[in-house]
């Protein structure tokens, strides 16, 4: 019997420990209210510290952990797409559009002003930060709303609608931004804009074509494929077919120049209109809970230990900007309508940044320091940790003070 490479042995041991820890963390956070992603980011950072302190603990196994992180990314974005009700969002667009439009414009603009003018960060990185600022991890706050039976209130439904539009917009902006980024690297001058407009037009055509392919697949093929496999396998195994197709769509997206994230999100949308697929989401959750932590652990492992001694000012300013931008962007329209309670509740509930924000920053880091320097990436990781840890505590107190019930509808 061939002996496994020692490095692989350590990696397999770490992966097994993470799987067990995931279950323990899930049980523990239900009592503390701390979002799981915060724990996994810190765990990844601790693995980085241990690897630095004691030598290459899993040298040669980085590719395995990176693969698990990519699978985690796909499961994260697939779940976002699967839970998106496009038809329902279109119906609610009118009521949520004012808050949504202000949310995207103001949070993005304040993110850019903070990065470029206050912190003096280079232009391209500032644009990426601005894009990352537009996203929201509403799932962090939704858990609190659910625990208070407030999600079916007027404000609860508005929160879900705005957050869903928020993430969809951030994903599209991310795809557009990284399609144009190579042109931005060449410098900003008068000759650049015709090239940018042409590239943007090509990107939008390609995005429309990919979206059309996914829509046609959803309407004409998805039901036939799942119906065929239903005859062969029982319902719990059907979700494996759904996930397998989603992996193929994610890979196609990466192949044509988008990203795994965009493809996984579109794959989720493909199955979101199929009630049987959505009902099988419960069968998908074990896979989601198995792989999604590795995405955040992978992010944590890329945080440099030097962040503990440097970058405090950048971290602090970005955290303040992240909080203020969402409160103003989401709260101001509602406050102007005369509803202070709604403004405070929804504004603070939209503060957490996590999945989409980290996908954007990770994509920028992968491009190189000219796009996202490691120091800025580190700072944005701590922005996610701070906003995800603090916002639920404040939301909990506000919902205790201002209960939201279904009778408010």
C-alpha positions, 0 to 999 in steps of 0.5 A: 500500500502506497503511503500518503505524502505527509503533507497530504496527511496533514491537509486531510487531518485539517479538513476532517477537523474543520468538518467536525468543528463546523458542527460544533460551531453551528451549535455554539453560535446559536447560543452566542449569536456570533455569525459563523463566518466570523469564526471561520475567518478567524480560524483561517487566520489562525491556520495562517499564523500556525503555518508561519510560526511552525513552518509549512505545516501543509506544504504542497496541500495548498492546492487542495485547500484552494479547491475546497475554497472554490467549491465553497464559493460555488455553494455560497453563490448558488444558494444566493441565486436559489433563494432569489425569487426574480418574479417576486422581486420584480413585483416588489421593485416599485416599493423597494426601488427608492431604498435600493437605488439610494443604497447602491449609489450612496454606499458605493460613492461613500466607499469610493470617497473614503478610499480615494480621498480620505485614505489616499488609496490608488484609484483602481483599488478605490473603485473595487472597494466602492463596488464591494461596499454596495453588497450586503450580507443580510443573512447575518441580520435575518437570523435576528429578525427570524428569532424575533418573529419579525421577518413577515412584517412590512419592514422585514419584507422590505429588508429582504427585497432590498437586500436581494436586489442589493446582492444581484446588483453587486454581482453584476457590477463585479462582473462588469468591473473586472471585465473593464479592469485590464483597460483601467490598468493602462491609465485613465485618459481621453483615449481610454473611454471609447475602448471602455465603452466598447468593452462594456458593450461587449461584456453586456452582450456576452452577459445577456447571451449567458443569461439567455442561455441560462433562462432557456435552459431553465424553461426548456431543459431543467424540468426534463432533466430533473424529471428524468433523474427523479425516476432513477433516484429518490429525492435526496439524491436529486439535489446532487444532480442539481448541484452537478449541473450548477458546477457545470454552469459555474465552470462554463462561466469561468471558461467564457471569462466571467467567474465561478461566482457569476456562474454559480449565482446564475445556476441558482437562478436557473433552479429558483423557479422550480418548486421541487428544486427549491424544496430540495434546498434542505437536501442541499444544506449538508453540502452547503454547510460542508463546503461553504466554511472553506471559502471563509477559511481560505480568505482568513488564510490569506490575511497577513499576520502583519495586519496585527501591527499595521494598518489599524488606521485603514481598518478603522476608517473603512469600518466606520465608512462601511457602517455609515454608508449603509445606514445613510444609504438605506435609512435616509430614504425611509427617514425622509418618508417620516419613518424613523424606526424603519430607517434605523432597523433597515439601515443597521440590518444592511450594515454586515458585509460578507460573502459578496464583498469578500468575493469581490475583494478576493477576485481583486487580490487574485489580479495582483497588488495593482488591483488589491494590495494585500494590506487593503485585502486584510483591512476589508477582511476585518471590515467584514468581521467587525460589521458581521459581529456588531450589527446583529447585536444592535439589531437585536436591541432595536427589535426588542425596543420596537417589535415588528409583527405580522399585524403591521402589514 
